[in-house]
């Protein structure tokens, strides 16, 4: 059976959604059963580049869409939702099998902010799909209760654990070092983290945070300079896999004080190489991060974030226990192998006509 993945370009766009698409495309076991191709529907760039490419991608899609048996559409919030709605509508008009995989961390926030007519438009298009994939059981429940979806299933993101073994490090050597992976800005809690580090350095003067990601890089750099935190916060910018692995080797803990998330790949990547986790009680994070493997705070709780940073800097035994628990948890529950086995079952189910 031939499967077409539709979503942001794995080579010309950044972010977790593109990573998931690339890993599905490259999975050896999935490719034994399915012939998998990718349609790049989006690339990074300014608004003109993004718009022109989106039009080009849709026209290209219309020319060769008939070649496939199943269409796996990867959707985020805002523009992505409306672009992908067109693909769904077109494919269902032609009686094609469609799976919609919702990734956007702020999808429900986006949805609640729409006018009623646009809410109904999005709901109608999602209900046309043969299956809608949510990133967690909690998201599945929210989509059913708030959007009224009847075709929803859950699929946790997964990690190729073998890629991260070499970043399992001696925690004593990097105990006071932390890594934030993801776009810099308010949604990811970047400014809360800067404030918390400013407070925490009074207790732990040599605390070190690496900020790796694109977004509001210049604005954050200026804030770090104004706060005289250049010795404590290093802004790395966007990193590729090799650079990310180097950074993971230098730290004991992943910190992600986000206001909106689904199931962040950064947390799973950190868990795979035995890092402790500091994050927030949003999205599917509480389903993954428990007291035994991390520390959760409420979004915007800067004092709680400060305390979590200091605790990790001072309690090596707690770090060690969280590290060991995360390696076990990833292998048993959140490996890419488990994710793709479940995805294979969903492909079979839709192709056979079920939901």
Buried (B, 14 or more C-beta within 10 A) or exposed (E): EEBBBBBBBBEEBBBBBBBBBBBBBEBEEBEEEBEBBBBBBBBBEEEEEBEEBBEEBBEEBEEEBEEBBBBBBBBBBEBBBBBBBEBBBBBBEEEBBBBBBBBBBBBBEBBEEBEEEEBEBBBEBBBBBBBBBBBBEBBBEBBBEEBEBEBBBBBBBBBBBEBBEEBBBEBEEBBBBBBBBBBBBEBBBBBBBBBBBBBBBEEBEEBBBBBBBBBBBEEBBEBBEEBEBEEBBBBBEBBEEEEBBEBBBBBBBBBBBBBBBBBBBBBBBBBBBBBBBBBBEBBBBBBBBEEEBBBBBEBEBBEBBBBBBBBBBEBEEBBBBBBEBBBBBBBEBBBBBBBBBBBBEBBBBBBEEEE
